[in-house]
Amino acid sequence: MVPRFREAGDVTLDLFHRDGRVDDRWIGFHPREFELLWRLAEQPGVPVTRKQLLRDVWRIDFEPETNSVAVHVARIRSKLEPFGLAPILATHPEAGYYLNAPVQTDSFKLTGKS
């Protein structure tokens, strides 16, 4: 079963709404931005190559002559910047991206209750 929520540092990703929120503020991700961050949040700290992201998020098995992955990463970072969270989406030195955020194990964060 796929979880409804996934944590990306201080961002709570909501599969039902296909968006992320910080506290009670929705971020406004576009569908592909959401999918990219959701994919990286599956395994925080583990680098995912551009080719893997194209396969998992874009559902293509070839490398198009575009910088679409980099453009989407930049858009996500710009949406996270007002919250001071742009650094959670990190570039790996050997060509890839990873979620640079601690794994959230506190179940209360998912519901917003304490």
N, C-alpha and C positions, 0 to 999 in steps of 0.2 A: 504494500500500500504506500502510495506517495504521500508524504506529509503536506499539510496545508501551509505550514509556516517553516521558514528556514532562516537562520540567523546569519547575517553578514556583518559581524562586529556589532555596532550599535544600530544597524539597519535590520528591521524585521521585514522579510520578504513574505508576501501573502499570495499564494498560488491562486486562490479564488478571485482576488481583485487584480492579479497579475501586476502588482505594483509593490513598492516598498515604502516603509514609513519609519520615521525617527520620532520616537515618543508618539504624539498624536498627529503629526504632520505627514501627509502623503507626499511622496517625491515626484511622481508623475513620469515614471519610466514608460518609454515606448515598448511594444511587445518584444522586440529583439534585444533591447537593452536589458529588460527584465530577465529574459531567457539566459543571456550571457552571464549576468550576475548570479542567477540561480545555479547555473552550471558550476561556476567557480566556488560557490558556497557549499557545494556537495562535499568538497574536500579542501577546507581552508589550509593554506600554506603549501599546497601541492601545485607545482607549476603545470599549466595546461598549454600545450603548443597551439599556435595559430591553426595548424592543420586539424588538430583535435576539436578546436572550437568551431571551425567551419563544418566539420562532420556532425558534431553534437548539437549545435545551435542553428546553423544554416541548413543542415541536412544535405550537404554536398560533399562528394568524395574527390574533388579536384580543387586545385588552388587557382582561383580566378585572379586575373591581373588587376586586382583592386586592393585598396587598403581599408576595406570595409570593417575589418575587426578593429583596427587601430582607431578608426573614426568612431565606432560605437563605444570603445573604451574611453575615448576623450569625452564623449557626450555624457557617459555615466559619471566620470570624474567631475565634470562641470556641474552636474546636478547634485553631487555629494558635497561639493565645495562649500556652499552656504552653511552646511552643518559641521564643517571642519573635518569631513570624513573622506575626502578625495584620496588620501594615502592608503586606504584599505584595498584599493585596486592597484596592485603593484605589477611592474614589468619585471620579468625574470631576465637576467643578463644573457641567457642562452636562448632567447626568442620564445617568449610565451608570457602568460599572465597568471597571477595567482591572487587569492584573497588573503591579504595581510591583516588578519584579524583573529583574535582569540576565539576559540570555540565556546559558544554560549551554552551552558548546561542548565541554567536557571529557568525552570519551566514557568515561573511567574511572569517572565518577560513576554512570553507568548500571548498571554491573556491580557496583559496590561494591568494586572492586579498584583497587589503586594500583601 
